[in-house]
């Protein structure tokens, strides 16, 4: 994803939109826009996660799993792979250990 845009999309996000040969399966501009959306959402969720944890949640992992469950719902506006990426990014932003998330279902062509 090299063009004149200043936003660098990390390989972990590019992988969500790549096939087994590492070829993008969506236009670069679309992948970049989805990355920006997911990164902004992860950053926005930092404060909410901290409030949940300090408000009586049992564990950091429990907070992250709850947020992931919400993101993985049908009305969340993100794909299951994006929900997983956002949750792992949120853990990274918070400095928390990444939770064990459910495996993604393999999509048939």
C-alpha positions as CSV (number, residue, x, y, z in Angstrom):
1,X,0.0,0.0,0.0
2,X,2.4,2.6,-1.2
3,X,1.0,5.8,-2.7
4,X,1.0,9.5,-1.8
5,X,-1.2,9.0,1.4
6,X,0.7,9.7,4.7
7,X,-1.3,7.0,6.6
8,X,0.7,3.8,7.1
9,X,-1.6,0.8,7.5
10,X,0.1,-1.8,9.7
11,X,0.7,-5.3,8.3
12,X,-1.6,-6.8,10.9
13,X,-4.5,-4.9,9.4
14,X,-3.5,-5.4,5.8
15,X,-3.6,-9.1,6.5
16,X,-7.4,-8.9,7.2
17,X,-7.9,-7.9,3.5
18,X,-5.2,-10.1,1.9
19,X,-5.4,-13.6,0.4
20,X,-2.9,-16.4,1.2
21,X,-0.5,-14.9,-1.3
22,X,-0.6,-11.5,0.5
23,X,-2.5,-9.8,-2.4
24,X,-5.1,-7.2,-1.3
25,X,-8.7,-8.4,-1.9
26,X,-10.1,-4.8,-1.7
27,X,-9.0,-1.4,-3.1
28,X,-6.1,0.2,-1.1
29,X,-8.2,3.2,-0.4
30,X,-11.0,1.1,1.1
31,X,-8.5,-0.8,3.3
32,X,-7.0,2.5,4.4
33,X,-10.5,3.9,5.2
34,X,-11.4,0.8,7.2
35,X,-8.1,0.9,9.1
36,X,-8.7,4.6,10.0
37,X,-12.2,3.7,11.3
38,X,-10.9,0.7,13.3
39,X,-7.9,2.5,14.7
40,X,-10.1,5.5,15.8
41,X,-12.6,3.1,17.4
42,X,-9.9,1.3,19.3
43,X,-8.6,4.7,20.6
44,X,-12.1,5.8,21.5
45,X,-12.6,2.6,23.5
46,X,-9.6,3.2,25.7
47,X,-11.4,5.4,28.2
48,X,-14.5,3.2,28.2
49,X,-12.4,0.1,28.9
50,X,-10.6,1.9,31.8
51,X,-13.9,3.0,33.3
52,X,-15.3,-0.5,33.1
53,X,-12.2,-1.9,34.7
54,X,-12.1,0.7,37.5
55,X,-15.8,0.5,37.9
56,X,-15.8,-3.0,39.2
57,X,-15.0,-5.3,36.3
58,X,-13.4,-8.5,37.5
59,X,-10.4,-8.4,35.1
60,X,-8.8,-6.7,32.2
61,X,-9.4,-9.8,30.1
62,X,-13.1,-9.7,31.1
63,X,-13.4,-6.1,29.9
64,X,-11.7,-6.9,26.6
65,X,-13.8,-10.0,26.1
66,X,-17.0,-8.0,26.7
67,X,-16.0,-5.3,24.3
68,X,-15.1,-7.9,21.7
69,X,-18.5,-9.5,22.1
70,X,-20.1,-6.2,21.4
71,X,-18.0,-5.5,18.4
72,X,-18.6,-9.0,17.0
73,X,-22.4,-8.5,17.1
74,X,-24.2,-8.1,13.8
75,X,-25.0,-4.4,14.3
76,X,-21.5,-3.2,15.3
77,X,-20.5,-2.0,11.8
78,X,-17.3,-4.0,11.7
79,X,-16.4,-7.4,10.3
80,X,-15.6,-10.3,12.7
81,X,-11.9,-9.9,11.7
82,X,-12.0,-6.2,12.3
83,X,-13.6,-6.8,15.7
84,X,-10.8,-9.1,16.6
85,X,-8.2,-6.6,15.4
86,X,-9.8,-3.7,17.3
87,X,-9.8,-5.7,20.5
88,X,-6.2,-6.7,20.2
89,X,-5.3,-3.1,19.3
90,X,-7.2,-1.9,22.4
91,X,-5.3,-4.3,24.6
92,X,-2.1,-2.9,23.1
93,X,-3.1,0.7,23.7
94,X,-4.1,-0.1,27.3
95,X,-0.9,-2.1,27.9
96,X,-3.0,-5.1,28.9
97,X,-2.4,-8.7,28.0
98,X,-4.2,-9.7,24.8
99,X,-7.2,-12.0,25.6
100,X,-7.9,-15.4,24.1
101,X,-10.5,-14.6,21.5
102,X,-12.7,-17.1,19.7
103,X,-11.3,-18.3,16.4
104,X,-12.6,-16.7,13.2
105,X,-14.7,-18.9,11.0
106,X,-13.0,-19.8,7.8
107,X,-14.8,-18.4,4.8
108,X,-15.4,-20.6,1.8
109,X,-14.7,-19.0,-1.6
